[in-house]
Amino acid sequence: MAILDEIDSGLDIDALRDVAKAVNALKRPDSSVLMVTHYKRLLEYVQPEFVHIMEGGKIARTGDVSLADQLEVSGYSLLQPAA
């Protein structure tokens, strides 16, 4: 298992593509990759199987890549219960 914490921090678009290419090379049936990011841009190049949103040190929501799209639109208000 590879744990990659904010590997997109401070990268320009060319470097981001290079990093994404390396991450995609790690994706194999016999391994796992856990990426921590605060930005959806990386997910345009590395397609995740699952997206987890953490709050208070716990997984608050799990879904597919569309969950990252929802978060981009709604922000963390997405995690608040409906009134």
HUSULMO-V664102 format. One record per residue. PHI is phi in whole degrees, -180 to 180 (999 if undefined). Layout:
# HUSULMO-V664102
phi-><PHI:PHI>
This chain:
# HUSULMO-V664102
phi-><999:-106:-113:-117:-102:51:-71:-94:-65:77:-89:-81:-63:-68:-67:-61:-63:-64:-64:-61:-61:-67:-65:-61:-69:-79:-75:-142:-62:-100:-145:-132:-130:-112:-109:-107:-149:-109:-128:-70:-54:-61:-73:-74:-112:-121:-81:-80:-79:-136:-122:-118:-106:-103:-146:62:79:-129:-73:-95:-156:-131:-168:-92:-61:-64:-64:-65:-63:-62:-64:-61:-80:-94:69:-76:-63:-56:-84:-78:-64:-67:-87>
